[in-house]
């Protein structure tokens, strides 16, 4: 990581960064129920979506599609803001997928009745995959699910379950492999995509996935991005940095520079003409970091 700079500060748990045409950066502000547009000078324009906006992606219609977890209680530790492990609070609104017109601020619900949608990726056909992390309570929790949906609201399918708190999700450069990161297990799983919204299960695991990599020790996987060459880059909590996993399962960890303090990085995306500018959400400290990445990120559909 070279040429580190902070492109946004003072946010309340930023998540789901997405580079927009013209150089704007879309960031979800999970603790305030807003999505933010960040310009090159660091100025913010906020749109209220309610609940807990967690991940976002731009669809074929140019709208932003937001995974809203319905609200997530937070704890403050000094200057740090950290999500509670018991994340179904009294003000929980229910999870949903929202369509946000970034030009007008109009917000629509595309799919509701979900638990805690987390991260989202569009395929080349214009449908989207997303993870539902589930809600945790004092003595029980929801099973995690990967869904496939259409942006017109006409189709929603639960494709992969059960998972333990599925978080980051991404597609390989050819669109034929789906990757999902589980948070508490520190595992990255994969499935072969056989058609839009369909995967080929590998038995005997109940969810049918193949293990790409797992990490030991006290570290958790959050959201992820995919490089142009197919490497999967997972934001890693408590071992601050980005864990880079090759399609063959080789693992390397890229720690943050020594002068960057952040125990809860949550996501990574890329932009710039050569796709080598990485944007990483430093959520506990409320910042978005940009840096020069050693390889180009994958240019997303739409």
Long-range contacts (C-beta under 8 A, 24 or more apart in sequence): 1-254, 1-256, 1-257, 1-278, 1-291, 1-292, 1-293, 2-291, 2-292, 3-291, 3-292, 4-257, 4-260, 4-289, 4-290, 4-291, 5-289, 5-290, 5-291, 6-287, 6-288, 6-289, 6-290, 7-38, 7-40, 7-42, 7-279, 7-288, 7-289, 7-290, 8-36, 8-38, 8-42, 8-44, 8-287, 8-288, 9-42, 9-286, 9-287, 9-288, 10-286, 11-36, 11-286, 11-287, 11-288, 12-81, 12-286, 13-74, 13-81, 13-83, 13-283, 13-284, 13-286, 14-266, 14-281, 14-282, 14-283, 14-286, 14-287, 14-288, 15-53, 15-54, 15-55, 15-223, 15-266, 15-267, 15-281, 15-283, 16-53, 16-54, 16-55, 16-56, 16-66, 16-67, 16-119, 16-223, 16-267, 16-281, 17-267, 17-268, 17-269, 17-279, 17-280, 17-281, 17-288, 18-56, 18-57, 18-58, 18-64, 18-269, 19-269, 19-270, 19-271, 19-279, 20-58, 20-102, 23-271, 25-271, 25-279, 25-288, 26-56, 26-58, 26-64, 26-102, 27-281, 27-288, 28-53, 28-54, 28-55, 28-56, 28-66, 29-53, 30-54, 30-69, 30-72, 30-83, 30-283, 31-72, 31-74, 31-81, 33-71, 35-64, 35-66, 35-100, 35-102, 37-102, 38-288, 47-100, 47-102, 47-105, 47-107, 48-105, 48-107, 49-98, 49-100, 49-107, 50-93, 50-107, 51-93, 51-95, 51-96, 53-98, 54-116, 54-117, 54-118, 54-119, 55-117, 55-118, 55-119, 55-120, 55-130, 55-223, 55-267, 56-100, 56-120, 57-120, 57-121, 57-122, 57-128, 57-300, 57-302, 58-122, 58-300, 58-302, 59-99, 59-122, 59-126, 59-128, 59-151, 59-302, 60-122, 60-126, 60-151, 60-301, 60-302, 61-151, 62-302, 63-99, 63-100, 63-101, 63-102, 63-151, 64-99, 64-100, 64-101, 64-102, 65-97, 65-98, 65-99, 65-100, 65-110, 65-120, 65-122, 65-128, 65-151, 66-97, 66-98, 66-99, 66-100, 66-120, 67-95, 67-97, 67-117, 67-118, 67-119, 67-120, 67-130, 67-131, 68-95, 68-96, 68-97, 68-98, 68-117, 69-95, 69-116, 69-117, 69-118, 69-133, 70-94, 70-95, 70-96, 70-115, 70-116, 70-135, 72-116, 79-285, 80-263, 80-264, 80-284, 80-285, 81-283, 81-284, 81-286, 82-264, 82-284, 85-136, 86-136, 86-137, 86-138, 87-116, 87-135, 87-136, 88-135, 88-136, 88-137, 92-135, 95-132, 97-130, 97-149, 99-151, 110-149, 110-151, 110-153, 111-149, 111-153, 111-156, 114-147, 115-142, 115-145, 116-142, 118-166, 118-167, 118-168, 118-169, 118-223, 119-167, 119-168, 119-169, 119-223, 119-224, 119-267, 120-169, 121-169, 121-170, 121-171, 121-300, 122-300, 122-301, 122-302, 123-171, 123-175, 123-193, 123-196, 123-301, 124-175, 124-301, 125-196, 126-150, 126-151, 126-301, 126-302, 127-151, 127-155, 127-196, 127-197, 129-159, 129-169, 129-171, 129-178, 129-197, 130-169, 131-163, 131-166, 131-167, 131-168, 131-169, 131-180, 132-166, 133-165, 133-166, 133-167, 133-183, 134-165, 136-165, 141-165, 144-182, 146-178, 146-180, 148-196, 148-197, 155-197, 157-197, 159-197, 159-198, 159-199, 160-191, 160-199, 160-207, 160-208, 160-209, 161-206, 161-207, 162-206, 162-207, 163-189, 163-207, 167-221, 167-222, 167-223, 167-224, 168-221, 168-222, 168-223, 168-224, 168-234, 168-235, 168-267, 169-223, 169-224, 170-224, 170-225, 170-226, 170-232, 171-226, 172-226, 172-230, 172-247, 173-226, 173-228, 173-229, 173-230, 173-298, 177-247, 179-212, 179-224, 179-226, 179-232, 180-209, 181-221, 181-222, 181-223, 181-224, 181-234, 182-221, 183-220, 183-221, 183-222, 183-237, 184-220, 185-214, 185-221, 186-214, 186-215, 186-216, 186-219, 186-220, 186-221, 187-211, 187-213, 187-214, 187-215, 187-221, 188-212, 188-213, 188-214, 188-221, 188-224, 188-232, 188-234, 188-245, 211-249, 212-245, 212-247, 212-249, 213-245, 213-249, 213-250, 213-251, 215-239, 215-243, 215-251, 222-264, 222-265, 222-266, 222-267, 223-266, 223-267, 223-268, 224-267, 224-268, 225-267, 225-268, 225-269, 225-270, 225-297, 225-298, 226-297, 226-298, 227-295, 227-296, 227-297, 227-298, 228-275, 228-295, 228-296, 228-297, 228-298, 228-299, 229-295, 231-295, 233-268, 233-297, 235-265, 235-266, 235-267, 235-268, 235-280, 235-281, 236-265, 237-263, 237-264, 237-265, 237-266, 238-263, 238-264, 240-264, 240-265, 241-265, 242-268, 242-280, 256-289, 260-289, 261-285, 262-287, 262-289, 268-297, 269-297, 269-300, 270-296, 270-297, 270-298, 271-297, 275-299
